[in-house]
Amino acid sequence: MCPPAYFKVTYSINPWMDPDKPVDLPLALAQWEDLRDRYRALGHTVEELTPRPELPDMVFAANGATVVDGRVLGARFAHPERAAEAAVHAEWFRAHGYADVLEPEHINEGEGDFAVTTSWLLAGRGFRSSPLSHPEAQEFFGRPVIGLDLVDPRYYHLDTALSVLDGDEVMYYPGAFSAGSRAVLAHLFPDALIATEEDASALGLNAVSDGRHVLLPQAAVGLFAPLRERGYEPIGLDLGELLKGGGSVKCCTQELR
């Protein structure tokens, strides 16, 4: 995770971002600290990346890499405003003993568009990540990659439209995907939790699950009961200030597998 010490919205690279809406920075930091502290209270280790003043979106740490089995596929950002973040993440991994760090040839924005299940690496495309990043990831990780087409600009990254709950169990919003991708998801995950548009538009799918606890935006009220019925413990959080940048729980969280 990376503290939002310099978070602000001065440009727009997704439909959530409006430079005319000011960010309450102390509130953004307090909301982020609440998320970090919840992880630690649940027994998880949180490593903190040092923020850079020239990179206001570094708080969205999920985009900086994808880590599977200790191997690190770095990011290559689509927009120049965020491009320099990739090297900061790669530098952190090398400094912390990760020997296998690949700087990619093709555009991918880390766990924004890569979601790891037990059987597959789900890979979004359509707004940011290049389809060419999918075979690159498959070759590097040695895991089958399933490409999924995103068609609604509000759900510009896969992690805004789909969340891995545990193993091969997911929840997702069908309206974010093309017809063919919806069919693929229905085939692979027939028992998935299907989110409503209302919960998806609250970024309720931008969630993190540890297999028991599911941390998600508190406004996605329609997901709480279905999650409990499946044996999960939903934990709602208010990250409203960070939502002004188009991100919530998952966007702030890169998982070190």
Rosetta silent file (secondary structure, phi, psi, omega in degrees, C-alpha in Angstrom):
SEQUENCE: MCPPAYFKVTYSINPWMDPDKPVDLPLALAQWEDLRDRYRALGHTVEELTPRPELPDMVFAANGATVVDGRVLGARFAHPERAAEAAVHAEWFRAHGYADVLEPEHINEGEGDFAVTTSWLLAGRGFRSSPLSHPEAQEFFGRPVIGLDLVDPRYYHLDTALSVLDGDEVMYYPGAFSAGSRAVLAHLFPDALIATEEDASALGLNAVSDGRHVLLPQAAVGLFAPLRERGYEPIGLDLGELLKGGGSVKCCTQELR
SCORE:     score description
SCORE:     0.000 S_00000001
   1 L     0.000  157.288 -179.711    0.000    0.000    0.000 S_00000001
   2 L  -133.440  122.313 -178.752    1.044    3.603   -0.524 S_00000001
   3 L   -60.144  144.299 -178.994   -0.179    6.484    1.656 S_00000001
   4 L   -84.505   48.481 -174.860   -2.096    9.193   -0.241 S_00000001
   5 L   -61.711  -28.911 -177.493    0.233   11.915    1.037 S_00000001
   6 L  -121.452   19.838 -176.290    0.152   13.721   -2.305 S_00000001
   7 L   -65.390  133.682  174.875   -3.179   12.501   -3.640 S_00000001
   8 L  -163.547  163.665  178.875   -5.117   14.987   -5.753 S_00000001
   9 L  -117.498   98.611 -179.538   -7.168   15.001   -8.931 S_00000001
  10 L  -114.422   -3.505  176.842   -5.634   17.414  -11.427 S_00000001
  11 L  -145.060  171.768 -178.622   -6.279   15.389  -14.587 S_00000001
  12 L  -131.165  115.850  177.588   -8.867   12.884  -15.775 S_00000001
  13 L  -123.811    9.189  169.931   -7.950    9.450  -17.105 S_00000001
  14 L  -154.935  162.722 -173.824  -11.181    7.677  -16.113 S_00000001
  15 L   -64.779  -13.970 -179.823  -14.836    8.762  -15.812 S_00000001
  16 L   -80.281  -21.766 -171.212  -14.626    9.022  -12.015 S_00000001
  17 L   -88.034  124.405  178.407  -11.978   11.759  -12.069 S_00000001
  18 L  -133.752  105.292 -178.760  -13.148   15.389  -12.087 S_00000001
  19 L   -59.709  -15.699  178.837  -10.441   18.018  -11.491 S_00000001
  20 L   -81.930   -8.096  178.253  -13.173   20.465  -10.479 S_00000001
  21 L  -100.770  108.622 -176.585  -14.001   18.380   -7.405 S_00000001
  22 L   -67.603  149.139  177.099  -11.444   19.153   -4.674 S_00000001
  23 L   -96.722  132.689  172.668   -9.962   16.374   -2.568 S_00000001
  24 L   -85.825   96.307 -171.455  -10.028   16.630    1.223 S_00000001
  25 H   -64.329  -44.196  177.108   -6.492   15.314    1.742 S_00000001
  26 H   -59.574  -36.721  178.206   -6.633   14.838    5.544 S_00000001
  27 H   -69.804  -40.999  177.636   -9.864   12.869    5.116 S_00000001
  28 H   -58.733  -42.446  179.718   -8.365   10.802    2.286 S_00000001
  29 H   -66.265  -40.841  179.522   -5.414    9.929    4.505 S_00000001
  30 H   -64.547  -40.860  178.695   -7.685    9.018    7.428 S_00000001
  31 H   -65.366  -41.820  178.289   -9.801    6.759    5.210 S_00000001
  32 H   -63.873  -42.617  179.843   -6.685    5.070    3.815 S_00000001
  33 H   -63.632  -33.994  177.282   -5.264    4.571    7.317 S_00000001
  34 H   -62.554  -44.031  177.442   -8.523    2.935    8.371 S_00000001
  35 H   -62.075  -48.925  179.472   -8.151    0.401    5.540 S_00000001
  36 H   -57.911  -45.280 -177.496   -4.503   -0.255    6.391 S_00000001
  37 H   -68.107  -31.852  175.583   -5.289   -0.665   10.075 S_00000001
  38 H   -63.199  -44.452  177.578   -8.168   -3.058    9.326 S_00000001
  39 H   -56.776  -48.194 -177.190   -5.763   -5.315    7.430 S_00000001
  40 H   -64.973  -37.220  178.344   -3.339   -5.321   10.317 S_00000001
  41 H   -65.304  -26.629  177.907   -6.110   -5.977   12.837 S_00000001
  42 L   -85.178    0.108  176.154   -7.067   -9.048   10.796 S_00000001
  43 L    97.658    7.813 -178.809   -3.495  -10.339   11.094 S_00000001
  44 L   -89.981  151.511  174.616   -2.142   -9.322    7.708 S_00000001
  45 L   -90.047  132.990  177.747    1.235   -7.731    7.065 S_00000001
  46 L  -118.978  117.942  172.604    1.134   -4.392    5.255 S_00000001
  47 L   -91.967  139.419 -178.415    4.228   -3.073    3.513 S_00000001
  48 L  -111.737  128.379  176.194    4.171    0.659    2.757 S_00000001
  49 L   -88.085  137.970 -179.162    5.584    2.187   -0.394 S_00000001
  50 L   -74.751  122.468 -178.461    7.015    5.696   -0.029 S_00000001
  51 L   -71.183  156.310  177.796    4.847    8.169   -1.969 S_00000001
  52 L  -117.651  133.504 -176.346    6.314   10.607   -4.484 S_00000001
  53 L   -61.732  -27.437 -178.569    4.969   14.185   -4.759 S_00000001
  54 L   -85.480    0.384 -177.382    5.020   14.102   -8.560 S_00000001
  55 L  -127.490   79.545 -173.560    2.902   10.906   -8.647 S_00000001
  56 H   -66.907  -19.763 -178.126   -0.472   11.652   -7.014 S_00000001
  57 H   -93.207    9.175 -179.999   -2.041    8.324   -8.046 S_00000001
  58 H   -61.718  -20.958  177.363    0.528    6.148   -6.287 S_00000001
  59 H   -56.938  -26.396 -179.873   -2.081    5.468   -3.602 S_00000001
  60 L   -86.464   69.510 -169.929   -3.619    3.045   -6.109 S_00000001
  61 H   -67.109  -19.886 -179.991   -0.865    0.530   -5.452 S_00000001
  62 H   -59.027  -25.853 -173.559   -2.663   -2.412   -7.065 S_00000001
  63 H   -79.549   -8.681 -170.245   -1.669   -1.070  -10.467 S_00000001
  64 H   -81.396  -16.458 -178.490    2.082   -1.294   -9.908 S_00000001
  65 E  -176.751  169.111  168.809    2.631   -5.040  -10.443 S_00000001
  66 E  -126.936  127.950 -175.358    1.159   -8.528  -10.328 S_00000001
  67 E  -119.478  121.009  178.548    2.818  -11.009   -7.974 S_00000001
  68 E  -135.712  127.520  178.952    2.239  -14.762   -8.251 S_00000001
  69 L    54.669   35.010  178.527    4.377  -17.435   -6.564 S_00000001
  70 L    77.253    1.964  177.896    6.946  -14.783   -5.663 S_00000001
  71 E   -99.821  140.625 -171.093    7.416  -13.763   -9.313 S_00000001
  72 E  -117.193  114.823  170.298    6.751  -10.140  -10.202 S_00000001
  73 E   -94.470  112.388 -178.994    5.285   -8.956  -13.481 S_00000001
  74 E   -68.820  176.068 -179.513    5.836   -5.224  -13.499 S_00000001
  75 L  -103.753  156.745  167.422    3.467   -2.636  -14.899 S_00000001
  76 E  -138.028  109.667 -169.800    3.585   -0.477  -18.003 S_00000001
  77 L   -78.718  148.293 -178.730    1.018    2.293  -17.709 S_00000001
  78 L   -75.607  -31.987 -174.682   -1.227    3.453  -20.521 S_00000001
  79 L  -108.567  138.559 -177.851   -1.178    7.132  -19.546 S_00000001
  80 H   -61.913  -26.190 -179.349    1.976    9.252  -19.206 S_00000001
  81 H   -60.092  -26.789 -176.876    0.695   10.782  -15.964 S_00000001
  82 H  -111.727   -1.347 -169.731    1.269    7.459  -14.206 S_00000001
  83 L   -56.111  -38.453 -174.758    4.136    5.990  -16.238 S_00000001
  84 L   -71.070  -13.396  178.693    6.870    6.675  -13.683 S_00000001
  85 H   -62.692  -33.156 -174.708    5.075    4.622  -11.013 S_00000001
  86 H   -58.051  -44.399 -178.050    6.195    1.379  -12.661 S_00000001
  87 H   -67.786  -33.569  179.284    9.882    1.926  -11.907 S_00000001
  88 H   -64.489  -42.959  177.968    9.146    2.833   -8.270 S_00000001
  89 H   -65.562  -46.953 -179.394    7.353   -0.470   -7.758 S_00000001
  90 H   -59.109  -40.215  178.754   10.039   -2.493   -9.550 S_00000001
  91 H   -62.720  -40.816  179.188   12.707   -0.825   -7.437 S_00000001
  92 H   -61.974  -45.968 -178.090   10.841   -1.735   -4.231 S_00000001
  93 H   -62.595  -44.194 -179.859   10.593   -5.393   -5.203 S_00000001
  94 H   -64.288  -37.013 -179.507   14.275   -5.673   -6.086 S_00000001
  95 H   -71.319  -18.886 -177.676   15.234   -3.944   -2.837 S_00000001
  96 L  -109.471   25.270  167.933   13.106   -6.412   -0.865 S_00000001
  97 L    88.750    9.145  176.302   14.600   -9.624   -2.215 S_00000001
  98 L   -84.248  112.096 -173.358   12.391  -10.427   -5.194 S_00000001
  99 L   -84.651  -26.346 -173.636   14.820  -11.854   -7.725 S_00000001
 100 L  -107.462   88.431 -178.663   12.419  -12.501  -10.591 S_00000001
 101 E  -121.667  117.590 -178.149   11.044   -9.128  -11.709 S_00000001
 102 E  -103.061  125.408  171.048    9.982   -8.726  -15.332 S_00000001
 103 L   -87.527  115.760 -169.586    9.632   -5.306  -16.924 S_00000001
 104 L   -75.071  155.591  174.722    6.894   -5.911  -19.499 S_00000001
 105 L   -84.189  -29.458 -171.633    6.939   -5.024  -23.165 S_00000001
 106 L  -113.572  155.819 -175.500    3.199   -4.479  -23.354 S_00000001
 107 L   -66.981  122.538  167.336    0.812   -2.240  -21.442 S_00000001
 108 E  -145.853  146.830 -179.336   -0.655   -3.750  -18.304 S_00000001
 109 L  -115.426   52.409  171.575   -1.687   -1.973  -15.129 S_00000001
 110 H    58.367 -137.910 -178.169   -0.979   -4.711  -12.637 S_00000001
 111 H   -74.571    2.107  167.563   -3.829   -6.015  -10.560 S_00000001
 112 H   -60.301  -44.112 -176.765   -6.065   -3.443  -12.115 S_00000001
 113 L  -118.501    2.080  173.282   -6.556   -5.872  -14.978 S_00000001
 114 E  -115.571  124.957  176.992   -5.093   -9.151  -13.661 S_00000001
 115 E  -123.015  128.876 -172.358   -7.100  -11.175  -11.124 S_00000001
 116 E  -100.846  119.414  169.592   -5.634  -14.393   -9.744 S_00000001
 117 L  -109.564  178.715  179.315   -7.819  -17.425   -9.031 S_00000001
 118 L   -62.158  -39.796 -172.709   -6.651  -20.932   -8.207 S_00000001
 119 L   -98.087  -26.027 -170.445   -7.044  -22.132  -11.795 S_00000001
 120 L  -138.591  163.871  165.845   -6.691  -19.039  -13.962 S_00000001
 121 E  -110.557  106.644  178.867   -5.284  -15.583  -14.400 S_00000001
 122 E   -79.736  136.699 -171.329   -8.238  -13.445  -15.449 S_00000001
 123 E  -135.149  117.024  179.532   -7.145  -10.552  -17.637 S_00000001
 124 E   -84.172  154.867  176.486   -9.163   -7.464  -18.545 S_00000001
 125 E  -155.996  159.059  176.598   -8.788   -5.462  -21.726 S_00000001
 126 L   132.946  -32.534 -179.156  -10.597   -2.703  -23.535 S_00000001
 127 L  -125.129  -38.603 -178.115   -9.638    0.553  -21.836 S_00000001
 128 L  -120.773  -72.539 -170.632   -6.133    0.293  -20.388 S_00000001
 129 L   -67.720  142.290  178.933   -4.271   -3.016  -20.667 S_00000001
 130 L   -79.572  141.869  173.276   -3.200   -4.289  -24.069 S_00000001
 131 L   -57.433  -25.528  179.987   -4.386   -7.726  -25.253 S_00000001
 132 L   -69.026  -16.848  177.331   -0.695   -8.385  -25.989 S_00000001
 133 H   -74.050  -17.588 -176.238   -0.026   -8.346  -22.251 S_00000001
 134 H   -70.185  -52.139  175.463   -2.068  -11.522  -21.845 S_00000001
 135 H   -64.460  -29.862  176.804    0.300  -13.969  -23.584 S_00000001
 136 H   -62.550  -43.634  178.453    3.200  -12.141  -21.958 S_00000001
 137 H   -67.843  -40.120 -179.922    1.689  -12.845  -18.519 S_00000001
 138 H   -62.762  -42.716  179.876    0.859  -16.444  -19.418 S_00000001
 139 H   -65.534  -38.994 -176.630    4.418  -17.109  -20.549 S_00000001
 140 H   -73.080  -45.618 -176.059    5.902  -15.502  -17.437 S_00000001
 141 H   -88.932  -20.472 -176.696    3.643  -17.084  -14.816 S_00000001
 142 L    67.351   31.938  177.736    2.930  -20.373  -16.591 S_00000001
 143 L  -122.972  144.211  179.495   -0.762  -20.049  -15.781 S_00000001
 144 L   -65.911  131.146 -178.674   -3.648  -20.080  -18.251 S_00000001
 145 E  -103.574  131.189  177.841   -4.842  -16.551  -18.977 S_00000001
 146 E  -109.596  111.662  179.836   -8.522  -15.841  -19.689 S_00000001
 147 E   -78.826  135.863 -178.542   -9.062  -12.593  -21.593 S_00000001
 148 E  -131.212  129.044 -176.703  -12.176  -10.590  -20.714 S_00000001
 149 E   -91.821  123.467  176.531  -13.437   -7.576  -22.652 S_00000001
 150 E   -92.951  135.037 -173.402  -14.595   -4.546  -20.678 S_00000001
 151 L  -124.582   -8.444 -179.728  -17.179   -2.389  -22.472 S_00000001
 152 L  -109.480  118.744 -174.862  -18.397    0.207  -19.939 S_00000001
 153 H   -61.833  -19.220  175.065  -15.894    3.044  -19.337 S_00000001
 154 H   -65.173  -27.548 -179.470  -16.956    3.340  -15.691 S_00000001
 155 H  -110.489   70.206 -170.618  -15.397   -0.096  -15.227 S_00000001
 156 L   -78.325  -18.121  175.226  -12.116    0.740  -16.914 S_00000001
 157 L  -124.546  151.989  178.555  -10.154   -1.927  -15.034 S_00000001
 158 H   -58.245  -35.015 -175.389  -11.124   -5.522  -14.287 S_00000001
 159 H   -74.137   -0.887  170.826  -10.835   -4.876  -10.550 S_00000001
 160 H   -93.714  -10.352 -173.425  -13.758   -2.450  -10.731 S_00000001
 161 L  -122.976  -10.984 -175.932  -16.032   -5.143  -12.203 S_00000001
 162 E  -151.817  142.089  177.559  -14.853   -8.440  -10.694 S_00000001
 163 E  -136.647  137.877  175.802  -13.399   -9.619   -7.409 S_00000001
 164 E   -85.623  125.415 -179.538  -11.895  -12.964   -6.416 S_00000001
 165 E   -90.776  -47.745 -179.978  -13.413  -14.206   -3.165 S_00000001
 166 E  -174.277  136.781  178.317  -11.541  -17.471   -2.633 S_00000001
 167 L    57.503 -119.329  175.786  -10.094  -20.193   -4.838 S_00000001
 168 L  -107.280   25.521  177.803  -12.160  -20.098   -8.029 S_00000001
 169 E   -99.338  129.432 -177.883  -15.073  -18.230   -6.448 S_00000001
 170 E  -133.682  165.717  165.932  -15.705  -14.725   -7.756 S_00000001
 171 E  -127.662  144.647 -177.478  -18.269  -11.956   -7.753 S_00000001
 172 E  -156.937  167.310  178.593  -18.790   -9.718  -10.777 S_00000001
 173 L  -111.229  109.649 -175.002  -21.095   -7.308  -12.586 S_00000001
 174 H   -58.212  -33.991 -176.323  -22.164   -8.701  -16.000 S_00000001
 175 H   -63.587  -14.016  178.999  -22.964   -5.276  -17.461 S_00000001
 176 H   -81.236  -11.888 -169.913  -19.280   -4.343  -17.459 S_00000001
 177 E  -114.708  157.174  173.659  -18.410   -7.105  -19.943 S_00000001
 178 L   -67.071  164.456 -178.696  -19.013   -7.917  -23.594 S_00000001
 179 H   -59.644  -42.898  179.866  -21.546  -10.605  -24.462 S_00000001
 180 H   -64.766  -40.020  179.342  -18.821  -13.129  -25.221 S_00000001
 181 H   -69.549  -34.737  174.896  -16.987  -12.413  -21.991 S_00000001
 182 H   -61.733  -39.263  179.184  -20.215  -12.745  -20.013 S_00000001
 183 H   -65.901  -40.001  177.847  -20.654  -16.190  -21.554 S_00000001
 184 H   -63.056  -46.033  179.445  -17.095  -17.145  -20.612 S_00000001
 185 H   -61.904  -41.393  179.151  -17.608  -15.978  -17.026 S_00000001
 186 H   -64.215  -34.602  179.057  -20.895  -17.870  -16.759 S_00000001
 187 H   -72.025  -44.026 -177.272  -19.154  -21.025  -18.030 S_00000001
 188 H   -76.534  -33.530 -172.551  -16.145  -20.758  -15.724 S_00000001
 189 L  -129.785   67.085 -176.547  -17.990  -19.488  -12.657 S_00000001
 190 L   -63.422  -21.339 -178.246  -21.584  -20.811  -12.735 S_00000001
 191 L  -105.611   18.589 -177.740  -21.971  -20.187   -8.999 S_00000001
 192 L   -62.305  153.469  171.526  -20.533  -16.664   -8.964 S_00000001
 193 E   -80.839  121.430 -177.179  -22.089  -13.937   -6.875 S_00000001
 194 E   -97.526  122.113 -178.823  -23.707  -11.566   -9.385 S_00000001
 195 L   -87.406  149.478  174.563  -23.656   -7.893   -8.394 S_00000001
 196 L   -81.300  164.980  176.901  -26.353   -5.402   -9.277 S_00000001
 197 H   -60.781  -37.421 -179.054  -25.627   -2.205  -11.174 S_00000001
 198 H   -60.934  -45.532 -179.819  -26.269   -0.241   -7.985 S_00000001
 199 H   -72.529  -35.899  177.442  -23.591   -2.091   -6.044 S_00000001
 200 H   -64.919  -40.099 -178.004  -21.177   -2.095   -8.970 S_00000001
 201 H   -72.405  -12.665  171.081  -21.563    1.651   -9.427 S_00000001
 202 L   -89.022    8.999 -173.701  -20.584    2.113   -5.772 S_00000001
 203 L    57.967   34.054  179.761  -17.357    0.267   -6.732 S_00000001
 204 L   -64.105  -20.276  178.920  -18.510   -2.565   -4.515 S_00000001
 205 L   -88.105   -5.449  175.003  -16.523   -5.048   -6.597 S_00000001
 206 L   -84.092   68.222 -168.498  -13.294   -3.169   -5.922 S_00000001
 207 L  -122.166  164.366  175.526  -12.886   -5.424   -2.912 S_00000001
 208 E  -128.988  129.020  177.671  -10.244   -7.565   -1.219 S_00000001
 209 E  -118.512  138.628  173.704  -10.961  -10.981    0.269 S_00000001
 210 L  -102.615   13.837 -178.814   -8.651  -13.084    2.423 S_00000001
 211 L    98.484  -14.834  174.664  -10.914  -16.100    2.048 S_00000001
 212 L  -132.042  -54.833  179.629  -13.021  -15.173    5.046 S_00000001
 213 E   -90.940  137.942  175.910  -13.186  -11.399    5.398 S_00000001
 214 E  -120.645  111.473  178.642  -14.225   -9.283    2.413 S_00000001
 215 E   -91.853  125.738 -173.246  -13.278   -5.624    2.686 S_00000001
 216 E  -153.547  164.592  178.384  -15.387   -3.496    0.348 S_00000001
 217 E   -59.658  134.173 -175.422  -16.987   -0.056    0.019 S_00000001
 218 L   -67.217  -19.704 -179.552  -19.700    0.355    2.631 S_00000001
 219 L   -73.010  -15.678 -179.338  -22.070    1.881    0.065 S_00000001
 220 L   -83.724   62.038 -170.243  -22.381   -1.484   -1.729 S_00000001
 221 H   -65.001  -27.177 -177.884  -25.065   -2.560    0.737 S_00000001
 222 H   -70.994  -11.955 -179.123  -26.621   -5.149   -1.572 S_00000001
 223 H   -90.328  -16.335 -171.795  -23.503   -7.344   -1.432 S_00000001
 224 H   -66.251  -49.918 -178.233  -23.388   -7.778    2.339 S_00000001
 225 H   -65.262  -45.709  177.616  -26.184  -10.332    2.772 S_00000001
 226 H   -60.171  -35.567  177.248  -25.163  -12.517   -0.215 S_00000001
 227 H   -66.163  -42.063  178.605  -21.590  -12.570    1.075 S_00000001
 228 H   -63.990  -38.322  179.273  -22.745  -13.633    4.536 S_00000001
 229 H   -61.965  -27.164  179.534  -24.904  -16.367    2.992 S_00000001
 230 L   -91.504    4.317  175.753  -21.748  -17.762    1.372 S_00000001
 231 L    93.690    8.229  178.748  -19.886  -17.791    4.685 S_00000001
 232 L   -94.165  161.276  176.720  -17.895  -14.584    4.278 S_00000001
 233 E  -113.496   99.425 -179.838  -17.660  -11.698    6.710 S_00000001
 234 E   -73.545  140.422  178.047  -18.095   -8.412    4.818 S_00000001
 235 E  -126.413  111.194 -177.537  -16.365   -5.352    6.266 S_00000001
 236 E   -85.763  139.185  178.839  -17.572   -2.035    4.880 S_00000001
 237 E  -132.172  152.747  175.829  -15.250    0.935    4.577 S_00000001
 238 L  -103.751  108.226  174.695  -15.644    4.544    3.511 S_00000001
 239 L  -119.016   40.521 -173.370  -13.015    5.500    0.944 S_00000001
 240 H   -57.983  -34.919  179.460  -15.117    8.273   -0.560 S_00000001
 241 H   -70.098  -37.591  179.046  -12.232   10.682   -1.081 S_00000001
 242 H   -73.394  -23.934  175.589  -10.184    8.099   -2.962 S_00000001
 243 H   -61.368  -24.188  177.167  -13.235    7.286   -5.075 S_00000001
 244 L   -64.073  -18.722  175.069  -12.704   10.727   -6.617 S_00000001
 245 L   -98.572    1.387  178.509   -9.678    9.164   -8.316 S_00000001
 246 L    89.332   21.099 -178.061  -11.643    6.129   -9.470 S_00000001
 247 L  -139.011  162.381  177.113  -10.450    3.671   -6.853 S_00000001
 248 L  -144.178 -137.762 -169.312  -11.412    1.989   -3.604 S_00000001
 249 L   -56.765  -54.261 -176.461  -10.288   -0.951   -1.472 S_00000001
 250 L   -66.691  -41.160 -178.867   -8.683   -3.132   -4.144 S_00000001
 251 L   -57.957  -30.174 -179.195   -7.112   -0.254   -6.042 S_00000001
 252 L   -84.764    0.511 -167.229   -5.271    0.667   -2.831 S_00000001
 253 L  -132.841  113.746  172.454   -4.054   -2.893   -2.243 S_00000001
 254 L  -101.501  127.745 -175.477   -1.431   -4.896   -4.104 S_00000001
 255 L   -93.416  129.633 -177.541   -1.307   -8.516   -2.959 S_00000001
 256 E   -99.462   89.630 -175.446    2.103  -10.116   -2.483 S_00000001
 257 L   -82.234    0.000    0.000    1.450  -13.762   -3.265 S_00000001
